[in-house]
Amino acid sequence: MDKSSGWMQAVVFNSLLILMPVIAAQSLAMAFSGESFSESPTIESIDQTRRNIDETFASIAPRNGGDKYKFWHDIVERELMDMDVAAARGFLLAAPQMLDRESVRELEADSSGVKLDRPDDRMAAAALRKLPLDIGLKFEKAQASAGPRNTPSSTSIVEEEEASDDPADTQDADVPNEEPEVTVSGNTRPSDRRFVLLGSFSDLANNSERWLKGDRVDPITLKITALALIGEEGSDGVSDGNVRAASILKSARRARRMTPEFTAYMKSRLNDALPDTVLRPALEESLGELATTSVRVDRVRSAYLNSIDAGGLQQLEKDLAQIDRIGMLTSTPAAITLIEHVKDSSDLRRARLLAEAGGDRSVALVKQDGPGALRIADTGIKWTQQLMLQVMGLTASGLALLYVMIATFRRNVRLPKKSVEPSGI
């Protein structure tokens, strides 16, 4: 009986030793990989990420107080030389973390006297005063060329013609410009809701025909344009926010500022929303017969509309909502900078959290740290049912392992019995 019990305990013990690390690894991967991140960041995650951003900017600056100002001055000037207003403004806002204590006290005193509504604007204005006059003039010039931050203005149209291979396969090739595109001025804010016109259905029809013939047409920009055009005119299409997100994506594609992983990810998402197996035959049928331009355009529009997969479009809209939110919190060029190092949906939500917590400071952080800046975003842990079950299983395995250890110890280690000495008469 003892031998049978010992054999079973040994099997249970060894099984638990193998099983517990596997469950623990799966639980940690699920908790911190980002797969369970919520679509909208919580207040706690925003606050924690903001603290992480403060600590990161403080660690960037030199430890010697005398070198802090020169380093900060040079880094702001560098961004202005690159005409990156958002990053330059981000470093201005990071002055309290990057400068010495005496300078920070002066900044806080100066910012309280600035007559501006937003605290960030007051801090940026006070920080700009600490820089030489030529730096201030460069900042104002760069800001003027980028456009007003908070004043609505009309959309400017920039038409250009390019041709390219699909960058998903060849990253060094230029991204094609299938249709006229409207670009957004440098700093778009929620009160400055400018739209990017993505061309017309006539342009879409021409580029669709080129795509069918095997010409160098980028399927990502082709499909995102089609979805945006349908969304602009139909109540059942993508929203205005998704149209803006589509414009940011197209700009990033043209500038070749998307990672190969994110390019493949978006290509897969778009193929789920507009499957090639459905879209290509529909376009071949609509463009196969001779017709007037208006009839041809209507047929192409119907081909795209009828090829949309509702489930795939819904998943795509989740990513477009993240990109649109990033653009609304910063600006179109800044949004491109933030998604430049994104590889998947988890990274996209990290970029959105950085924008929520840091605004323009997040742009400066990405310019300074590159892909590592995304790891600063503390998204927290979303306790899904699967994660809770895994933690409960890990706890139960630990208790079972402890029980087996105690039972084995009691069975194999026998304490000597106390000898009873005979008592005298």
C-alpha positions as CSV (number, residue, x, y, z in Angstrom):
1,M,0.0,0.0,0.0
2,D,2.8,2.4,0.9
3,K,4.7,1.6,-2.3
4,S,1.6,2.3,-4.4
5,S,0.9,5.5,-2.6
6,G,4.5,6.6,-3.0
7,W,4.5,5.8,-6.8
8,M,1.3,7.9,-7.3
9,Q,2.7,10.8,-5.3
10,A,5.9,10.8,-7.4
11,V,3.9,10.9,-10.6
12,V,1.7,13.8,-9.4
13,F,4.8,15.6,-8.1
14,N,6.7,15.4,-11.4
15,S,3.6,16.3,-13.4
16,L,3.0,19.4,-11.4
17,L,6.6,20.4,-11.8
18,I,6.2,20.3,-15.5
19,L,2.7,21.8,-15.7
20,M,3.2,24.8,-13.4
21,P,5.9,26.6,-15.4
22,V,3.8,26.1,-18.6
23,I,0.7,27.6,-16.9
24,A,2.8,30.4,-15.4
25,A,4.4,31.3,-18.8
26,Q,1.0,31.3,-20.5
27,S,-0.5,33.5,-17.8
28,L,2.4,36.0,-18.0
29,A,2.3,36.1,-21.8
30,M,-1.4,36.7,-21.8
31,A,-1.2,39.4,-19.1
32,F,1.7,41.4,-20.7
33,S,1.8,40.6,-24.4
34,G,-1.0,43.1,-25.1
35,E,-3.4,40.7,-26.6
36,S,-5.9,41.4,-23.9
37,F,-5.5,45.2,-23.9
38,S,-8.8,47.0,-23.9
39,E,-9.7,49.2,-26.8
40,S,-9.8,52.4,-24.7
41,P,-7.1,53.0,-22.0
42,T,-8.2,53.4,-18.4
43,I,-7.5,56.4,-16.3
44,E,-5.1,54.4,-14.2
45,S,-3.1,53.3,-17.2
46,I,-2.9,56.9,-18.6
47,D,-1.7,58.2,-15.2
48,Q,0.9,55.4,-14.9
49,T,2.1,56.0,-18.5
50,R,2.4,59.7,-17.8
51,R,4.6,59.0,-14.8
52,N,6.7,56.6,-17.0
53,I,7.1,59.4,-19.6
54,D,8.3,61.8,-16.9
55,E,10.8,59.4,-15.6
56,T,12.1,58.6,-19.1
57,F,12.6,62.3,-20.0
58,A,14.4,62.7,-16.7
59,S,16.7,59.8,-17.5
60,I,17.4,61.2,-21.0
61,A,19.0,64.4,-19.7
62,P,22.6,64.4,-18.4
63,R,23.1,64.0,-14.7
64,N,25.3,67.1,-14.4
65,G,23.1,70.1,-13.9
66,G,25.4,72.3,-16.0
67,D,24.9,70.1,-19.0
68,K,21.2,69.8,-18.8
69,Y,20.3,73.1,-20.4
70,K,22.8,72.7,-23.3
71,F,21.5,69.2,-24.0
72,W,17.8,70.4,-24.0
73,H,18.7,73.4,-26.1
74,D,20.5,71.2,-28.7
75,I,17.7,68.7,-28.9
76,V,15.0,71.3,-29.5
77,E,17.1,73.0,-32.1
78,R,17.6,69.6,-33.8
79,E,13.9,69.0,-34.2
80,L,13.4,72.5,-35.5
81,M,16.0,71.9,-38.1
82,D,14.0,68.9,-39.1
83,M,10.9,71.0,-39.2
84,D,9.2,68.7,-36.7
85,V,7.1,71.1,-34.8
86,A,5.3,68.4,-32.7
87,A,8.6,66.9,-31.5
88,A,10.1,70.3,-30.8
89,R,7.0,71.3,-28.8
90,G,7.2,67.9,-27.0
91,F,10.7,68.7,-25.8
92,L,9.6,72.2,-24.7
93,L,6.8,70.5,-22.6
94,A,9.4,68.1,-21.2
95,A,11.6,70.9,-19.9
96,P,10.5,70.4,-16.2
97,Q,11.8,66.9,-16.4
98,M,15.0,67.7,-18.3
99,L,16.3,70.8,-16.7
100,D,17.8,71.4,-13.2
101,R,15.6,72.4,-10.2
102,E,16.4,76.1,-10.3
103,S,15.4,76.3,-14.0
104,V,12.2,74.3,-13.3
105,R,11.2,76.7,-10.5
106,E,11.7,79.6,-13.0
107,L,9.6,77.8,-15.6
108,E,6.8,77.3,-13.2
109,A,6.8,80.9,-12.2
110,D,6.9,82.1,-15.8
111,S,4.2,79.8,-16.9
112,S,1.8,81.1,-14.3
113,G,2.1,84.5,-15.8
114,V,1.4,83.5,-19.4
115,K,-2.2,84.3,-20.5
116,L,-3.1,81.2,-22.3
117,D,-6.0,78.8,-21.6
118,R,-4.3,75.4,-21.8
119,P,-1.6,74.5,-19.2
120,D,0.5,72.8,-22.0
121,D,0.5,76.0,-24.0
122,R,1.5,78.1,-21.0
123,M,4.4,75.7,-20.3
124,A,5.5,75.6,-23.9
125,A,5.5,79.4,-24.1
126,A,7.5,79.7,-20.8
127,A,10.0,77.1,-22.0
128,L,10.4,78.9,-25.3
129,R,11.4,82.1,-23.4
130,K,14.4,80.3,-21.9
131,L,15.8,79.6,-25.3
132,P,17.8,82.1,-27.4
133,L,15.8,84.4,-29.6
134,D,16.9,82.7,-32.8
135,I,15.5,79.4,-31.6
136,G,12.2,81.1,-30.8
137,L,12.1,82.6,-34.3
138,K,12.8,79.2,-35.8
139,F,10.0,77.7,-33.8
140,E,7.5,80.3,-34.8
141,K,8.6,80.0,-38.5
142,A,8.2,76.2,-38.4
143,Q,4.9,76.5,-36.6
144,A,3.6,79.0,-39.2
145,S,4.7,76.7,-42.1
146,A,2.9,73.8,-40.4
147,G,-0.3,75.7,-40.1
148,P,-2.4,77.0,-37.1
149,R,-3.0,74.5,-34.3
150,N,-6.4,75.4,-33.1
151,T,-8.0,77.5,-35.8
152,P,-10.1,75.7,-38.4
153,S,-9.0,76.3,-42.0
154,S,-9.9,75.0,-45.4
155,T,-8.4,71.8,-46.7
156,S,-5.4,72.2,-49.0
157,I,-5.2,69.9,-52.0
158,V,-1.9,68.4,-53.1
159,E,-2.0,66.3,-56.2
160,E,0.9,64.2,-57.2
161,E,1.5,61.2,-59.5
162,E,3.8,58.3,-58.6
163,A,4.1,54.6,-59.4
164,S,5.3,51.7,-57.3
165,D,5.5,48.1,-56.5
166,D,3.6,46.7,-53.5
167,P,5.8,47.7,-50.6
168,A,4.5,44.7,-48.6
169,D,6.8,42.7,-50.9
170,T,9.4,45.3,-51.7
171,Q,10.1,47.8,-49.0
172,D,12.5,49.9,-51.0
173,A,10.0,50.7,-53.8
174,D,8.0,53.9,-53.8
175,V,4.3,53.7,-52.9
176,P,2.1,54.5,-55.9
177,N,-0.2,57.4,-55.9
178,E,-3.3,56.1,-57.6
179,E,-5.5,59.1,-57.1
180,P,-5.3,62.8,-56.1
181,E,-4.8,63.2,-52.4
182,V,-5.5,66.0,-50.0
183,T,-2.9,66.4,-47.2
184,V,-3.6,67.8,-43.8
185,S,-1.6,70.7,-42.4
186,G,1.0,70.0,-39.8
187,N,-0.9,70.2,-36.6
188,T,-4.5,69.0,-36.6
189,R,-6.4,69.3,-33.3
190,P,-9.9,68.2,-32.3
191,S,-11.1,71.8,-33.0
192,D,-9.3,71.7,-36.3
193,R,-11.2,68.9,-38.0
194,R,-9.7,68.9,-41.5
195,F,-10.5,66.1,-43.8
196,V,-8.2,64.5,-46.4
197,L,-10.1,63.9,-49.7
198,L,-9.0,60.6,-51.0
199,G,-9.8,61.2,-54.7
200,S,-12.9,60.2,-56.5
201,F,-14.6,57.0,-57.7
202,S,-13.4,57.8,-61.2
203,D,-9.8,57.7,-60.0
204,L,-10.6,54.5,-58.1
205,A,-12.0,52.9,-61.2
206,N,-8.8,53.8,-63.2
207,N,-6.5,52.4,-60.6
208,S,-8.6,49.3,-60.1
209,E,-8.3,48.6,-63.8
210,R,-4.5,49.0,-63.5
211,W,-4.5,46.6,-60.5
212,L,-6.4,44.0,-62.5
213,K,-3.9,44.3,-65.4
214,G,-1.0,43.7,-63.0
215,D,0.4,47.2,-63.0
216,R,2.4,48.5,-60.1
217,V,-0.5,49.5,-57.8
218,D,-0.5,49.2,-54.1
219,P,-3.5,47.1,-53.0
220,I,-3.4,48.6,-49.5
221,T,-3.9,52.2,-50.6
222,L,-6.4,51.0,-53.2
223,K,-8.6,49.2,-50.7
224,I,-8.3,51.9,-48.0
225,T,-9.3,54.5,-50.5
226,A,-12.3,52.5,-51.6
227,L,-13.5,52.0,-48.1
228,A,-13.0,55.7,-47.3
229,L,-14.9,56.9,-50.4
230,I,-17.8,54.5,-49.5
231,G,-17.7,55.8,-46.0
232,E,-17.9,59.4,-47.0
233,E,-21.0,59.0,-49.0
234,G,-22.9,56.2,-47.3
235,S,-24.4,56.0,-43.8
236,D,-23.5,52.3,-43.5
237,G,-19.8,52.9,-44.4
238,V,-16.9,53.9,-42.3
239,S,-17.2,57.0,-40.1
240,D,-15.5,60.4,-40.6
241,G,-12.9,59.3,-38.1
242,N,-12.1,56.2,-40.1
243,V,-11.7,58.5,-43.2
244,R,-9.2,60.5,-41.3
245,A,-7.4,57.4,-40.2
246,A,-7.3,56.1,-43.7
247,S,-5.7,59.4,-44.8
248,I,-3.0,59.0,-42.1
249,L,-2.4,55.4,-43.2
250,K,-2.0,56.5,-46.9
251,S,0.4,59.2,-45.9
252,A,2.5,56.8,-43.9
253,R,2.5,54.4,-46.9
254,R,3.6,57.1,-49.3
255,A,6.4,58.2,-46.9
256,R,7.4,54.5,-46.4
257,R,7.1,54.9,-42.7
258,M,5.4,51.6,-41.8
259,T,7.2,48.6,-40.6
260,P,7.0,45.4,-42.7
261,E,5.1,43.7,-39.9
262,F,2.5,46.4,-39.7
263,T,2.2,46.5,-43.5
264,A,1.5,42.8,-43.5
265,Y,-0.9,43.2,-40.6
266,M,-2.9,46.0,-42.3
267,K,-2.8,44.1,-45.6
268,S,-4.4,41.1,-43.9
269,R,-7.0,43.3,-42.2
270,L,-7.9,44.9,-45.5
271,N,-8.1,41.6,-47.2
272,D,-10.6,40.4,-44.5
273,A,-12.7,43.5,-45.1
274,L,-12.4,43.4,-48.9
275,P,-11.4,39.8,-49.8
276,D,-9.4,39.5,-53.1
277,T,-11.3,36.3,-53.9
278,V,-14.5,38.3,-54.0
279,L,-13.3,41.7,-55.1
280,R,-11.2,40.7,-58.1
281,P,-14.0,38.8,-60.0
282,A,-16.4,41.6,-59.2
283,L,-14.1,44.2,-60.7
284,E,-13.4,42.0,-63.7
285,E,-17.1,41.8,-64.4
286,S,-17.7,45.5,-63.9
287,L,-14.8,46.6,-66.0
288,G,-15.1,43.8,-68.6
289,E,-17.6,45.6,-70.9
290,L,-17.4,48.9,-72.6
291,A,-19.4,51.6,-71.0
292,T,-19.6,55.4,-70.5
293,T,-17.5,56.9,-67.7
294,S,-20.4,57.4,-65.3
295,V,-21.7,53.8,-65.8
296,R,-18.2,52.5,-65.4
297,V,-17.7,54.4,-62.2
298,D,-21.1,53.2,-60.8
299,R,-20.2,49.6,-61.6
300,V,-16.8,49.9,-59.8
301,R,-18.5,51.5,-56.8
302,S,-21.0,48.7,-56.6
303,A,-18.3,46.1,-57.0
304,Y,-16.4,47.4,-54.0
305,L,-19.6,47.9,-52.0
306,N,-20.9,44.4,-52.6
307,S,-17.5,42.9,-51.9
308,I,-17.3,44.2,-48.3
309,D,-17.2,41.6,-45.6
310,A,-19.1,43.1,-42.6
311,G,-17.1,41.1,-40.0
312,G,-13.8,42.0,-41.5
313,L,-14.8,45.6,-41.8
314,Q,-15.7,45.7,-38.1
315,Q,-12.3,44.4,-37.1
316,L,-10.6,46.9,-39.4
317,E,-12.6,49.8,-37.9
318,K,-11.2,49.0,-34.5
319,D,-7.7,49.7,-35.8
320,L,-8.8,52.8,-37.7
321,A,-10.4,54.2,-34.6
322,Q,-7.1,53.9,-32.7
323,I,-5.2,55.7,-35.6
324,D,-7.8,58.4,-35.7
325,R,-7.6,59.0,-32.0
326,I,-3.8,59.3,-32.2
327,G,-4.2,61.9,-35.0
328,M,-6.8,63.8,-33.1
329,L,-4.6,64.0,-29.9
330,T,-1.6,65.1,-31.8
331,S,-1.5,65.9,-35.6
332,T,-1.3,64.1,-38.8
333,P,2.6,64.2,-39.1
334,A,2.9,63.3,-35.4
335,A,0.5,60.4,-35.8
336,I,2.7,59.1,-38.6
337,T,5.7,59.3,-36.3
338,L,3.9,57.5,-33.5
339,I,2.8,54.6,-35.8
340,E,6.1,54.4,-37.6
341,H,7.4,51.6,-35.2
342,V,4.1,49.8,-34.7
343,K,4.1,46.1,-35.6
344,D,0.6,44.9,-34.6
345,S,-2.6,45.9,-32.9
346,S,-1.0,45.7,-29.5
347,D,1.6,48.2,-30.5
348,L,-1.1,50.4,-32.0
349,R,-2.9,50.6,-28.7
350,R,0.4,51.3,-27.0
351,A,0.9,54.2,-29.4
352,R,-2.6,55.5,-28.6
353,L,-1.9,55.3,-24.9
354,L,1.3,57.3,-25.3
355,A,-0.7,59.9,-27.2
356,E,-3.4,60.0,-24.5
357,A,-0.8,60.4,-21.7
358,G,1.8,62.6,-23.3
359,G,0.4,64.4,-26.4
360,D,3.3,66.0,-28.2
361,R,5.7,64.7,-25.6
362,S,5.0,61.2,-26.9
363,V,6.2,62.3,-30.3
364,A,9.4,63.7,-28.8
365,L,9.8,60.4,-26.9
366,V,9.4,58.3,-30.0
367,K,11.9,60.5,-31.9
368,Q,14.4,60.0,-29.1
369,D,13.9,56.4,-28.2
370,G,12.5,54.8,-31.3
371,P,10.6,51.5,-30.9
372,G,11.6,51.4,-27.2
373,A,9.2,54.3,-26.5
374,L,6.2,52.0,-27.1
375,R,7.2,49.8,-24.1
376,I,6.8,52.8,-21.8
377,A,3.0,52.6,-22.3
378,D,1.7,50.8,-19.2
379,T,-1.6,49.3,-20.4
380,G,-2.2,47.3,-17.2
381,I,-3.7,43.9,-17.0
382,K,-7.2,43.1,-18.3
383,W,-8.6,40.3,-16.3
384,T,-10.3,38.2,-18.9
385,Q,-12.1,35.0,-18.0
386,Q,-9.3,32.9,-19.6
387,L,-6.6,34.7,-17.7
388,M,-8.5,34.3,-14.4
389,L,-9.0,30.5,-15.1
390,Q,-5.3,30.2,-15.8
391,V,-4.3,32.0,-12.5
392,M,-6.8,29.8,-10.6
393,G,-5.3,26.7,-12.2
394,L,-1.8,27.9,-11.3
395,T,-2.9,28.4,-7.7
396,A,-4.5,25.0,-7.5
397,S,-1.4,23.4,-8.9
398,G,0.7,25.1,-6.3
399,L,-1.5,24.0,-3.5
400,A,-1.5,20.4,-4.8
401,L,2.3,20.5,-5.1
402,L,2.6,21.7,-1.5
403,Y,0.2,18.9,-0.3
404,V,2.3,16.2,-2.1
405,M,5.5,17.6,-0.6
406,I,4.1,17.5,2.9
407,A,2.6,14.0,2.4
408,T,5.9,12.7,1.0
409,F,7.8,14.2,3.9
410,R,5.6,12.7,6.5
411,R,5.7,9.3,4.8
412,N,9.4,9.1,4.3
413,V,10.8,11.0,7.3
414,R,9.8,9.4,10.6
415,L,10.8,11.1,13.7
416,P,12.2,8.9,16.4
417,K,9.8,8.0,19.2
418,K,10.7,9.3,22.6
419,S,12.0,6.4,24.9
420,V,10.1,6.1,28.1
421,E,12.5,5.6,31.0
422,P,11.2,3.3,33.8
423,S,10.4,5.2,36.9
424,G,11.9,4.1,40.1
425,I,9.9,2.7,43.0
